[in-house]
Every structure is written in structure tokens, then in C-alpha cells.
Amino acid sequence: FKRQAARGERRDYFESEEQEFHLKLIDGYKESARLFSKRVHTIDARKGPQEVTTQILAGLSEFI
């Protein structure tokens, strides 16, 4: 929210939702990754840009 506010942008649909909505959404993605582990991969975006890039490229290499 802070970055949007700093850029003068309004909240969109997802940012306007309450925390419960976001938690359910996260749970849904985790369940999809569990059920469809060959098709849905998770990336730890808390890491730095280089590590995130490494994770993405490693996941994509399976399909290239």
C-alpha cells in the first residue's frame, strides 16, 4: 500500500479487500501448488532479486 500511495495510485480491487480475503487467496494458491505440483511452482519472493530470478529460471528450465 505504501508504494502505491507514494506513486499517487489508488487501491485496486485486491488491495481494497480485507486481510481475510488475502489469507484465503494464499491458502488457495498453496493448495493448488500441492495438488498440481508438476504444474504450479512457488517462488519465495522474500528473497533478493537475484535469488528470485534464479528460482524462476530453475523452474522454467524444466519446460524449455
DSSP file (Angstrom, degrees, kcal/mol; ACC not computed):
  #  RESIDUE AA STRUCTURE BP1 BP2  ACC     N-H-->O    O-->H-N    N-H-->O    O-->H-N    TCO  KAPPA ALPHA  PHI   PSI    X-CA   Y-CA   Z-CA
    1    1 A F     >        0   0    0      0, 0.0     4,-2.5     0, 0.0     5,-0.2   0.000 360.0 360.0 360.0 -36.0    0.0    0.0    0.0
    2    2 A K  H  >  +     0   0    0      1,-0.2     4,-2.5     2,-0.2     5,-0.2   0.903 360.0  49.6 -64.0 -41.1    2.8    2.4    0.8
    3    3 A R  H  > S+     0   0    0      2,-0.2     4,-1.6     1,-0.2    -1,-0.2   0.908 111.4  49.2 -66.0 -40.0    4.4    2.1   -2.7
    4    4 A Q  H  4>S+     0   0    0      1,-0.2     5,-3.0     2,-0.2     4,-0.5   0.934 112.2  48.2 -62.5 -44.6    1.0    2.8   -4.3
    5    5 A A  H ><5S+     0   0    0     -4,-2.5     3,-1.1     1,-0.2    -2,-0.2   0.901 108.8  53.6 -63.2 -40.7    0.4    5.8   -2.1
    6    6 A A  H 3<5S+     0   0    0     -4,-2.5    -1,-0.2     1,-0.3    -2,-0.2   0.836 111.2  46.5 -63.4 -32.2    3.9    7.1   -2.8
    7    7 A R  T 3<5S-     0   0    0     -4,-1.6    -1,-0.3    -5,-0.2    -2,-0.2   0.479 117.2-115.4 -87.3  -2.6    3.2    6.9   -6.5
    8    8 A G  T < 5 +     0   0    0     -3,-1.1     2,-0.3    -4,-0.5    -3,-0.2   0.731  66.0 147.0  76.7  22.0   -0.2    8.6   -6.0
    9    9 A E      < -     0   0    0     -5,-3.0    -1,-0.3    -6,-0.2     2,-0.1  -0.653  45.2-124.8 -94.0 148.2   -2.1    5.4   -7.1
   10   10 A R        -     0   0    0     -2,-0.3     2,-0.2     1,-0.1    -1,-0.1  -0.474  35.3 -93.7 -82.3 159.6   -5.4    4.3   -5.8
   11   11 A R        -     0   0    0     -2,-0.1    -1,-0.1     4,-0.1     2,-0.1  -0.494  41.6-145.7 -68.8 140.3   -6.0    0.9   -4.3
   12   12 A D     >  -     0   0    0     -2,-0.2     4,-1.6    -3,-0.1     5,-0.2  -0.296  38.5 -75.0 -96.3-169.9   -7.3   -1.6   -6.8
   13   13 A Y  H  > S+     0   0    0      1,-0.2     4,-0.6     2,-0.2     3,-0.3   0.909 129.4  44.0 -53.9 -50.5   -9.7   -4.5   -6.2
   14   14 A F  H >4 S+     0   0    0      1,-0.2     3,-1.1     2,-0.2    -1,-0.2   0.907 112.8  50.2 -67.7 -41.6   -7.3   -6.8   -4.4
   15   15 A E  H 34 S+     0   0    0      1,-0.2    -1,-0.2     7,-0.0    -2,-0.2   0.757 105.1  59.7 -67.8 -21.9   -5.8   -4.1   -2.2
   16   16 A S  H 3< S+     0   0    0     -4,-1.6    -1,-0.2    -3,-0.3    -2,-0.2   0.657  88.4  95.0 -79.2 -15.1   -9.2   -3.0   -1.2
   17   17 A E  S << S-     0   0    0     -3,-1.1    -5,-0.0    -4,-0.6     2,-0.0  -0.351  81.6-105.1 -76.9 157.9  -10.1   -6.4    0.2
   18   18 A E    >>  -     0   0    0      1,-0.1     4,-1.3    -2,-0.1     3,-0.6  -0.268  34.8-100.9 -76.0 167.1   -9.6   -7.2    3.9
   19   19 A Q  H 3> S+     0   0    0      1,-0.2     4,-2.4     2,-0.2     5,-0.2   0.841 119.1  63.2 -59.9 -36.3   -6.8   -9.4    5.2
   20   20 A E  H 3> S+     0   0    0      1,-0.2     4,-2.3     2,-0.2    -1,-0.2   0.889 100.8  52.8 -57.6 -40.2   -9.1  -12.5    5.5
   21   21 A F  H <> S+     0   0    0     -3,-0.6     4,-2.2     1,-0.2    -1,-0.2   0.929 109.9  47.8 -59.2 -46.5   -9.5  -12.4    1.7
   22   22 A H  H  X S+     0   0    0     -4,-1.3     4,-2.5     1,-0.2    -2,-0.2   0.875 110.1  51.7 -65.5 -38.4   -5.8  -12.3    1.2
   23   23 A L  H  X S+     0   0    0     -4,-2.4     4,-2.4     2,-0.2    -1,-0.2   0.903 110.9  47.9 -65.7 -40.5   -5.2  -15.2    3.6
   24   24 A K  H  X S+     0   0    0     -4,-2.3     4,-2.2    -5,-0.2    -2,-0.2   0.891 111.0  51.7 -65.7 -38.8   -7.8  -17.3    1.8
   25   25 A L  H  X S+     0   0    0     -4,-2.2     4,-2.2     2,-0.2    -2,-0.2   0.924 110.0  48.5 -62.9 -45.0   -6.2  -16.5   -1.6
   26   26 A I  H  X S+     0   0    0     -4,-2.5     4,-2.5     1,-0.2    -2,-0.2   0.923 110.7  51.0 -60.6 -45.3   -2.8  -17.5   -0.3
   27   27 A D  H  X S+     0   0    0     -4,-2.4     4,-2.3     1,-0.2    -1,-0.2   0.888 108.6  52.6 -60.2 -38.8   -4.2  -20.8    1.0
   28   28 A G  H  X S+     0   0    0     -4,-2.2     4,-2.3     2,-0.2    -1,-0.2   0.905 109.8  47.5 -64.3 -42.3   -5.8  -21.4   -2.3
   29   29 A Y  H  X S+     0   0    0     -4,-2.2     4,-2.4     2,-0.2    -2,-0.2   0.909 111.6  50.8 -65.1 -41.7   -2.5  -20.9   -4.2
   30   30 A K  H  X S+     0   0    0     -4,-2.5     4,-1.9     1,-0.2    -2,-0.2   0.900 110.5  49.4 -62.7 -40.1   -0.8  -23.2   -1.7
   31   31 A E  H  X S+     0   0    0     -4,-2.3     4,-2.9     2,-0.2     5,-0.2   0.899 109.9  51.1 -66.3 -40.3   -3.4  -25.9   -2.2
   32   32 A S  H  X S+     0   0    0     -4,-2.3     4,-2.7     1,-0.2     8,-0.2   0.917 109.8  50.0 -61.3 -42.7   -3.1  -25.6   -6.0
   33   33 A A  H  < S+     0   0    0     -4,-2.4     7,-0.2     1,-0.2    -1,-0.2   0.865 113.3  47.1 -64.2 -35.6    0.7  -26.0   -5.7
   34   34 A R  H >< S+     0   0    0     -4,-1.9     3,-0.7    -5,-0.2    -2,-0.2   0.930 117.5  40.5 -70.7 -45.8    0.2  -29.1   -3.5
   35   35 A L  H 3< S+     0   0    0     -4,-2.9    -2,-0.2     1,-0.2    -3,-0.2   0.839 127.9  31.4 -72.5 -34.0   -2.4  -30.7   -5.8
   36   36 A F  T >X S+     0   0    0     -4,-2.7     4,-2.9    -5,-0.2     3,-1.8  -0.402  70.7 154.9-122.4  54.2   -0.7  -29.8   -9.1
   37   37 A S  T <4 S+     0   0    0     -3,-0.7    -1,-0.1     1,-0.3    -2,-0.1   0.710  73.1  54.3 -61.3 -22.3    3.0  -29.8   -8.0
   38   38 A K  T 34 S+     0   0    0     -3,-0.1    -1,-0.3     1,-0.1     3,-0.1   0.706 120.5  31.1 -81.6 -19.1    4.1  -30.6  -11.6
   39   39 A R  T <4 S+     0   0    0     -3,-1.8     2,-0.5     1,-0.2    -2,-0.2   0.700 115.2  55.5-109.5 -26.4    2.3  -27.5  -13.0
   40   40 A V     <  -     0   0    0     -4,-2.9     2,-0.4    -7,-0.2    -1,-0.2  -0.947  62.4-178.5-118.1 120.6    2.3  -25.0  -10.1
   41   41 A H        -     0   0    0     -2,-0.5     2,-0.4    -3,-0.1    -3,-0.0  -0.880  17.6-136.5-116.5 148.3    5.6  -23.9   -8.6
   42   42 A T        -     0   0    0     -2,-0.4     2,-0.4    -9,-0.1    -2,-0.0  -0.806  10.3-157.9-105.4 147.7    6.1  -21.5   -5.7
   43   43 A I        -     0   0    0     -2,-0.4     2,-1.3    13,-0.0     9,-0.1  -0.986  19.7-131.2-123.5 130.9    8.7  -18.8   -5.6
   44   44 A D    >   -     0   0    0     -2,-0.4     3,-1.4     1,-0.2    11,-0.1  -0.686  26.0-178.0 -82.7  94.5    9.9  -17.2   -2.3
   45   45 A A  T 3   +     0   0    0     -2,-1.3    -1,-0.2     1,-0.3     7,-0.1   0.448  69.2  80.1 -76.9   0.2    9.6  -13.6   -3.2
   46   46 A R  T 3  S+     0   0    0      6,-0.0    -1,-0.3     2,-0.0    -2,-0.1   0.644  79.8  87.6 -77.8 -13.4   11.0  -12.5    0.2
   47   47 A K  S <  S-     0   0    0     -3,-1.4     0, 0.0     1,-0.2     0, 0.0  -0.215  94.6 -82.8 -75.5 172.5   14.5  -13.3   -1.2
   48   48 A G     >  -     0   0    0      1,-0.1     4,-2.4     4,-0.0     5,-0.2  -0.243  46.0 -97.7 -72.2 166.4   16.5  -10.7   -3.1
   49   49 A P  H  > S+     0   0    0      0, 0.0     4,-2.4     0, 0.0     5,-0.2   0.855 122.5  51.7 -55.3 -39.9   16.0  -10.0   -6.8
   50   50 A Q  H  > S+     0   0    0      2,-0.2     4,-2.3     1,-0.2     5,-0.1   0.917 111.3  46.5 -67.0 -41.9   18.9  -12.3   -7.9
   51   51 A E  H  > S+     0   0    0      2,-0.2     4,-2.4     1,-0.2    -1,-0.2   0.896 112.3  50.5 -67.1 -39.3   17.6  -15.3   -5.8
   52   52 A V  H  X S+     0   0    0     -4,-2.4     4,-2.4     2,-0.2    -2,-0.2   0.927 110.9  49.5 -62.7 -44.2   14.1  -14.8   -7.1
   53   53 A T  H  X S+     0   0    0     -4,-2.4     4,-2.8    -5,-0.2     5,-0.2   0.913 109.7  51.6 -59.9 -43.3   15.4  -14.7  -10.7
   54   54 A T  H  X S+     0   0    0     -4,-2.3     4,-2.4     1,-0.2    -1,-0.2   0.910 110.2  49.0 -60.0 -43.8   17.4  -17.9  -10.0
   55   55 A Q  H  X S+     0   0    0     -4,-2.4     4,-2.1     2,-0.2    -1,-0.2   0.908 112.2  48.3 -62.9 -42.5   14.3  -19.6   -8.7
   56   56 A I  H  X S+     0   0    0     -4,-2.4     4,-2.6     2,-0.2    -2,-0.2   0.942 112.8  47.1 -64.1 -47.9   12.2  -18.6  -11.7
   57   57 A L  H  X S+     0   0    0     -4,-2.8     4,-2.0     1,-0.2    -1,-0.2   0.879 110.5  53.0 -63.5 -38.1   14.9  -19.7  -14.2
   58   58 A A  H  X S+     0   0    0     -4,-2.4     4,-0.5    -5,-0.2    -1,-0.2   0.913 111.9  45.6 -62.6 -42.1   15.3  -23.0  -12.4
   59   59 A G  H >< S+     0   0    0     -4,-2.1     3,-0.8     1,-0.2     4,-0.3   0.895 113.8  48.6 -67.6 -40.5   11.5  -23.6  -12.6
   60   60 A L  H >X S+     0   0    0     -4,-2.6     3,-2.0     1,-0.2     4,-1.0   0.811  95.7  71.9 -70.0 -29.5   11.4  -22.6  -16.3
   61   61 A S  H 3< S+     0   0    0     -4,-2.0    -1,-0.2     1,-0.3    -2,-0.2   0.765  88.8  63.6 -60.2 -24.2   14.3  -24.8  -17.3
   62   62 A E  T << S+     0   0    0     -3,-0.8    -1,-0.3    -4,-0.5    -2,-0.2   0.768 109.6  39.2 -67.1 -25.5   12.0  -27.8  -16.8
   63   63 A F  T <4        0   0    0     -3,-2.0    -2,-0.2    -4,-0.3    -1,-0.2   0.549 360.0 360.0-103.7 -10.6    9.8  -26.5  -19.6
   64   64 A I     <        0   0    0     -4,-1.0    -1,-0.1    -3,-0.1    -2,-0.1   0.444 360.0 360.0 -94.3 360.0   12.4  -25.2  -22.1
